Amino acid sequence: MTRKTFTGIRRTPVFSPNHVGNDSAIFTGTADYLCEKGYEVIIYTEDYFLTVRENPERVFTMLRDRDAIRRLQQWENEGCRSVNSAYGIENCGRERMTRLLIENNIPYPDSIVVNTGDNVVALLKERKYTSCWLKRGDFHAIHREDVTYARHPEEVQEMLAEYALRDIKRVVINEHIEGDLIKFYGIAGSSFFYWFYPFEDSHSKFGFEKINGKAHGIPFREDELRDICLKAAEVLQLTVYGGDCIVSPDGAIRIIDFNDWPSFAPCRREAIPAIGDRIAKELSGT
């Protein structure tokens, strides 16, 4: 009996800011797990994947390069199956993600999407924004400056000018929410779900956890958090996902970020078999 072949595509290090080792570890661990289960695994880099001419039938991937996303979408249109789908990866760009989550009634901060050349001070004051977050709208955060915290509308205007100087055309502005910051990881179609307080565990990509500071253990319903995340994953077309949310003092939960296949660093050992089993089931029905 011929072994089924899976093609794994690694994430280019530039798309793993401050988490190169962690992203590599979860990907390599998943590939090794699939090999141990009897599957043949071929590993590509994102750059090499762009040179491949033959359509891979079964892909698991952490890719993020725009050209690689487009290439995988073409393969998917021709029958390739992928975890995550390139369409789901594309949906995690900030502007697209914001629109999809709001349109589908996923709890999310009040937000606006603007051009970096816009004058927004009056609009922000009209909407009673004080402190808020600016996030580049076209892509994932690669540099620390792709996500910035502003304390008042005038500071937002100054930061928009800086984004424009970096040739970023669109920015998502999220109203800042006070409360406990929670990071979560999940796998759609499985029982795996994990959450923790990143400030307490010193788990950080850019150090923004200090804005909300130490969690106070505000009570919330864990089943509600999981249900919100599963619905968001469905809307964004993701299987392997993670992100961040805020639990407000009244216990309300709102997603503030959602990502395709993050590092699972605090729970990697438990996550690898869950991811591997889901890939095997989704791509080959086993």
Disulfide bonds with the S-S distance in Angstrom:
none
